[in-house]
Amino acid sequence: MPSLQISENELGWLFEKMLPGIKKRKFQNLILYMLFLIYFSIPSFQIPLLEYSHVRISSLMEQRALEHDLIFYPHQSWVNINKVNPNLLKAIISMEDDDLLKT
């Protein structure tokens, strides 16, 4: 089996030192890799739950509830976007776009 050629730099030197240990512990590294992969994919598992759940809580609402030791937990009633005054929607968009127009 030919040896892996790595250029002479810090990362190459570090990789050359780590490579024999990685080759010896393939199973442990595979398990570690799988745990790493599962840990970072957990948020994607919540997408279907968020899409179909009736209770929608924003991260800001959650943060405010934690700041008040969960004594005050905000309740809301959602309104269809068609029932919102169109002037309010235009005002929100103009507030957001105002910073873009100044630059």
C-alpha positions as a LaTeX table, in Angstrom:
\begin{tabular}{lrrr}
\hline
Residue & $x$ (\AA) & $y$ (\AA) & $z$ (\AA) \\
\hline
Met1 & 0.00 & 0.00 & 0.00 \\
Pro2 & 1.61 & 3.31 & $-1.04$ \\
Ser3 & 2.20 & 5.91 & 1.60 \\
Leu4 & 0.08 & 9.03 & 1.53 \\
Gln5 & 2.11 & 12.04 & 0.36 \\
Ile6 & 1.31 & 15.25 & 2.24 \\
Ser7 & 2.93 & 18.61 & 1.73 \\
Glu8 & 5.21 & 19.99 & 4.41 \\
Asn9 & 3.00 & 22.27 & 6.47 \\
Glu10 & 1.50 & 22.20 & 9.93 \\
Leu11 & $-1.72$ & 20.46 & 8.95 \\
Gly12 & 0.10 & 17.91 & 6.83 \\
Trp13 & 2.47 & 17.12 & 9.68 \\
Leu14 & $-0.41$ & 16.81 & 12.12 \\
Phe15 & $-2.36$ & 14.58 & 9.75 \\
Glu16 & 0.66 & 12.31 & 9.23 \\
Lys17 & 0.99 & 11.91 & 13.01 \\
Met18 & $-2.72$ & 11.13 & 13.42 \\
Leu19 & $-3.14$ & 8.82 & 10.41 \\
Pro20 & $-1.74$ & 5.63 & 12.03 \\
Gly21 & $-4.08$ & 6.05 & 15.01 \\
Ile22 & $-7.03$ & 6.65 & 12.73 \\
Lys23 & $-6.24$ & 3.51 & 10.73 \\
Lys24 & $-5.94$ & 1.40 & 13.91 \\
Arg25 & $-9.24$ & 2.52 & 15.41 \\
Lys26 & $-11.53$ & 2.41 & 12.39 \\
Phe27 & $-14.56$ & 1.17 & 14.33 \\
Gln28 & $-14.25$ & 3.80 & 17.07 \\
Asn29 & $-13.80$ & 6.53 & 14.47 \\
Leu30 & $-16.84$ & 5.30 & 12.56 \\
Ile31 & $-18.94$ & 5.43 & 15.73 \\
Leu32 & $-17.61$ & 8.91 & 16.52 \\
Tyr33 & $-18.37$ & 10.06 & 12.99 \\
Met34 & $-21.92$ & 8.67 & 13.16 \\
Leu35 & $-22.56$ & 10.38 & 16.52 \\
Phe36 & $-21.23$ & 13.63 & 15.08 \\
Leu37 & $-23.48$ & 13.27 & 12.05 \\
Ile38 & $-26.58$ & 12.47 & 14.11 \\
Tyr39 & $-25.92$ & 15.33 & 16.54 \\
Phe40 & $-25.76$ & 17.91 & 13.77 \\
Ser41 & $-28.77$ & 16.49 & 11.91 \\
Ile42 & $-31.11$ & 16.58 & 14.95 \\
Pro43 & $-32.53$ & 20.03 & 14.06 \\
Ser44 & $-33.62$ & 18.70 & 10.68 \\
Phe45 & $-35.71$ & 16.03 & 12.43 \\
Gln46 & $-37.86$ & 18.81 & 13.96 \\
Ile47 & $-38.90$ & 20.32 & 10.62 \\
Pro48 & $-41.97$ & 18.08 & 10.13 \\
Leu49 & $-43.02$ & 18.70 & 13.73 \\
Leu50 & $-42.78$ & 22.45 & 13.29 \\
Glu51 & $-44.60$ & 22.34 & 10.00 \\
Tyr52 & $-47.68$ & 20.52 & 11.28 \\
Ser53 & $-47.89$ & 21.58 & 14.92 \\
His54 & $-50.59$ & 24.06 & 15.92 \\
Val55 & $-48.54$ & 25.69 & 18.67 \\
Arg56 & $-45.97$ & 28.03 & 17.20 \\
Ile57 & $-43.52$ & 29.66 & 19.56 \\
Ser58 & $-40.72$ & 31.80 & 18.26 \\
Ser59 & $-37.23$ & 31.67 & 19.71 \\
Leu60 & $-37.68$ & 35.21 & 21.03 \\
Met61 & $-40.82$ & 34.17 & 22.90 \\
Glu62 & $-38.95$ & 31.21 & 24.33 \\
Gln63 & $-36.06$ & 33.43 & 25.41 \\
Arg64 & $-38.41$ & 35.88 & 27.15 \\
Ala65 & $-40.12$ & 33.01 & 28.97 \\
Leu66 & $-36.75$ & 31.70 & 30.20 \\
Glu67 & $-35.76$ & 35.20 & 31.34 \\
His68 & $-38.89$ & 35.30 & 33.49 \\
Asp69 & $-38.27$ & 31.80 & 34.90 \\
Leu70 & $-41.18$ & 30.43 & 32.85 \\
Ile71 & $-43.66$ & 32.36 & 35.03 \\
Phe72 & $-44.80$ & 34.38 & 32.06 \\
Tyr73 & $-45.19$ & 32.23 & 29.01 \\
Pro74 & $-46.66$ & 34.15 & 26.11 \\
His75 & $-49.90$ & 33.04 & 24.56 \\
Gln76 & $-50.93$ & 34.13 & 21.13 \\
Ser77 & $-53.74$ & 33.73 & 18.71 \\
Trp78 & $-52.72$ & 33.41 & 15.12 \\
Val79 & $-54.55$ & 35.31 & 12.42 \\
Asn80 & $-54.69$ & 34.44 & 8.76 \\
Ile81 & $-52.47$ & 36.75 & 6.68 \\
Asn82 & $-55.50$ & 37.73 & 4.60 \\
Lys83 & $-57.13$ & 39.26 & 7.68 \\
Val84 & $-54.14$ & 41.51 & 8.43 \\
Asn85 & $-54.47$ & 45.12 & 7.31 \\
Pro86 & $-52.46$ & 45.56 & 4.08 \\
Asn87 & $-51.16$ & 48.91 & 5.34 \\
Leu88 & $-49.59$ & 47.15 & 8.31 \\
Leu89 & $-47.80$ & 44.71 & 6.00 \\
Lys90 & $-46.54$ & 47.60 & 3.84 \\
Ala91 & $-45.35$ & 49.41 & 6.97 \\
Ile92 & $-43.40$ & 46.39 & 8.16 \\
Ile93 & $-41.78$ & 45.94 & 4.75 \\
Ser94 & $-40.90$ & 49.62 & 4.54 \\
Met95 & $-39.32$ & 49.51 & 8.02 \\
Glu96 & $-37.21$ & 46.52 & 6.99 \\
Asp97 & $-36.23$ & 48.04 & 3.64 \\
Asp98 & $-35.46$ & 51.46 & 5.11 \\
Asp99 & $-32.02$ & 50.33 & 6.23 \\
Leu100 & $-31.31$ & 49.00 & 2.74 \\
Leu101 & $-32.24$ & 52.31 & 1.14 \\
Lys102 & $-29.91$ & 54.31 & 3.40 \\
Thr103 & $-26.82$ & 52.34 & 2.38 \\
\hline
\end{tabular}
